[in-house]
């Protein structure tokens, strides 16, 4: 007598599954709408992505993962497996976060290369209307920043892109045959942090460039245009200044570290009660 195994099925009843209406935008339509928002918006978005998605998620993971590793190692069974899954999710989020800052898909990202594309387009348009040595100098400096953030040339950026493409983001099977930089076995925080620091420095370089060009200052001013209120007063929205990339990144790092400390305190208390130690923060290469 042969026993038939039951089919795998969702835990939701089919009648409870909502239907998504319409269709998602095609890439070309998305790119057109993003381009219409202008360079100022795209630079501002890339800055916030750098600070919130990249800096915060990386330093939260860097602080929390070693303690989670220690706890998972000391707890067998479902609890250890669950903690390891949380750790892996944090690692993936950190890798993807840094990778978003170097994405070169033009017009559809919140990356620094995309912001540079938008600025270059505006400057070239201005140059076509009225050639100016100042614009030429600004374009040359943007080209320099682009070289500093080229993942094809900078080793740590290439490493982050490799991890995102092979493991964290696309999650392909390529790591079974492509173990470049030991990425099939471990994640090296030192290399990822070097990549992140380079991207923060590149954004800071951009902010240093802005005061050297009246055209770039005009573009930055478009981030927070004044709005006249019904009572006649003028309101200006507060946003992160481009020149604050470095100091804001430091603040986000501290905030992420404090949040991670609070998050792992329960794990540390449990580990102490079992006689284990969690003094492992900063280990360079947690295993995948």
N, C-alpha and C positions, 0 to 999 in steps of 0.2 A: 504494500500500500504506500503510495507516494503522497507526502504532505505538501500542499501548495502554500508557499509563503505569501503572506498578505502584501499587497502593493504599498509602496511608500506613498503617502498622501499628506497634504497640508493639514495642520491642526485646525484651520479655519473651515467652516462650512462654505461650499461654493457660493451660496446665496449671500454670504457676508463680504465677498470680495468685490470692492468697488471697481467700476470701469473707468479708465482714464479716457476722457473725451478729447477729440481733436488729435493733432499730431505735433510733435516737437518741431522747433525751428530747424531749418537746414543751416549748415555751417555758414554758408554765404550770407544768409539773412542775419545771423547772429553777428558776424563780422561787420556788416554794414551798420547795424544799430550801435555796436560798441564804438566804431569809428566816429559816428555822429556825436558821441558824447565829448569828444575832443581830448587833447593831450593833457590838459590840467586834471581832468577827472581820472584819466588812466594812470597818470603818475601817482595821484593820491591813492587810488585803489591798490597800486603795486606797493606803496609804502605801508598801508594798513595790512596787506597780505603778508609782507615781510615781518612785521611786528607781531601780528596775532597768530597767523597760521604757521610761520616758520620759527621765529625766535621763541615764542611761548611754548609751542608744542615740543620743540627740541629740548629746551632746558627742563621742562616738566619730565620728559622721558629720561633724560640723562640723570636726573636726580632720583627718580622713582624706580627705574628698571633694576638697578643692582640690588636694592632692597627686596623687590619682588622676586628676583632670581633666588636670593638667599631663602626667602620664605617658601618658594616653590620646591626648592631642593630639600628643605627640611620637612616637607609635608607630602606624603605619598597619596595616591588615590585621586578622587575627584577634586578635592580641594587644591592639591598641587597642580593638577591639570588646568583648573580654572584660573588660578593665579598666573600660570604661564601663558594662557591665552590672553589675559589682560595685558601682560607684559609685551607680548608680540604685537598686539593692537597699538600700544603706545609707540613701539619701535617703528611700525609701519607709518603711523601718523607723523612721526618726526621726520622720517625720510621723505615722505610725500610733501610735507610742509616746506622743507628746504628746496625740494625739486621744483615746486611751483614758482619759486623766485627766478629760476633760470630757464623756464619754458620759453621756447622761441616760436611757438605757433602764433603768427602775427594776427593781432586784432581780436583774439579770443581768450586772452589770459589776463592775469593780474601780475605778470612777471616784470622784472626790470627791463629785459630786452624788449618787451612789448611797449613799455613806457618810452624807451629810447626811440623806438620806431615812430611813435606818435610825435615826439618832440622833433625828430629829424624831418618828418613830413611837414610840420608847421614851419620849421625854419627854412626848408627848401621853397615852400610856397612864398614866404616873405622875401627870400632872396630873388625869386623870379620877378617879383614886383619892384624890388629896389635892392640891387646888389650892395653888399655892405661887408667890410672887412671884419666887423664884429661878429656877423653871422657866420662867416667862414671860420673864425676862431672857435666859436661855440660848436660848430659841426665837427671840427677837428677834435675837440675835447670829448664830445659824445662818442666819437669813433674810438678814442683811447679807452673810455669806460667800457665800451662794448668788447674790446679785446680782453680786458681784465675779467670779464664775466662770460667768456666763451668756453663752454663745456667741452669743446673739441680740443682746446689748448691747455686748460687749467686742470691739473690732475685731480684735485679734490672735488671739483664740480663734475668732472667725468665720472668719478666714483659714485656720487649721489645720483646722477642720472642713470648709471648702471643699476644701482640698487632699486631705484624706482621702476625701471623698465623690466627688470628680471624677477623682482620679488615683492616689493611693497605695493606698487600701483597696478601694473598690468598682470602681475602674478603669473607669468608664463612658466613653462617647464624648462626654460633654457638653462637654468642654474644646474641642471643635471649634466650638462655638457659644457657650460661656460662658467668656470669658477674664478674668473679674473679677480685679483685682489682679495682672494679668499672670501668673496661675497657669498659663496654657496655655504659657508660654515658659520660666519660671524659678522657682526656689525661693529665697525670701529668708530666710536664716538669722536675720536681725535680728528679723523679725516672729515667727518660730517661737520664738526664744529669749525674747522678751517674753512670749509666751503661757505658756511653761514656767515662767518666773520668777514669773508671777502665780499659777500653780497651787501652786508651792512656798510662796509667801507666804500663800496662802489656807489651806494646811494648817497652816502655822505659826500663823496666826490662830486656827485651831481648837484647837491645843494650848494657846494662851494662855487660851482660853475655859474649858478643862476645869477648872483649879484654882478657878475662880469658882463652880462648881456641884458640890455633893456628889454629885448624881445622875450627872453626867458622869464624875466621878472613880470612882464605883462601876462605871460601864460600862467605863471604860478598864481597871480592875483585872481585869475578866473576860477580858482578852486572855491573861493568863498566870496562870490559877488554880493555887494550890499543889497538888501531888500528893503524897500520902503514899506512901512507899516501903515495901516489905516489912519492912525493918529498923527501921521507925518514924520514919525521917528524912523531911523534907519537901523536895521538889525544886520549883524554880520555873524554868520555861523562860525563857531570855534572848531577848527580842525587841527590835526597834527601838522606842524610846519615841516617842510622838507629838510630844513637845516637841523631838525631835531632827531634825525634818524639814529645817530649814535647814542645820544643820551636816552632816547625813548627805548632803544633796544636794551640798554642796560637796565632800565626800569622794568621792562617786560621780563628780562632774565630773572631779576630778583623776585618779581611777583610769581613767576612760574616755580621757582625754587621753594618759595614759602608755601605755595599751594601743594607741591609735591610732598613737602615735609609733613603737612597736615594730613594728606591722603595716606601716607605710608605709616603714620604713627600707630594705627591699629595693628598693622603687620609687625612692626617693631616690638610692640608690647607682647604680642603672641610669641614672637621669636625669643624674646628674653625669658618668657615663662618656660620655654623649652630648652633654655641654655644655649641658644644659637646666638650668633652675632650678625648685625646688619651694617657693620662699618665697612661697606664695600662701595659707597658712592664714588663715582668717577672711574670705575673700571672701564678700560678702553674698548673691550671687545666682547659684549654679551653674545652667546651662541644663539643662532636662529633655531 
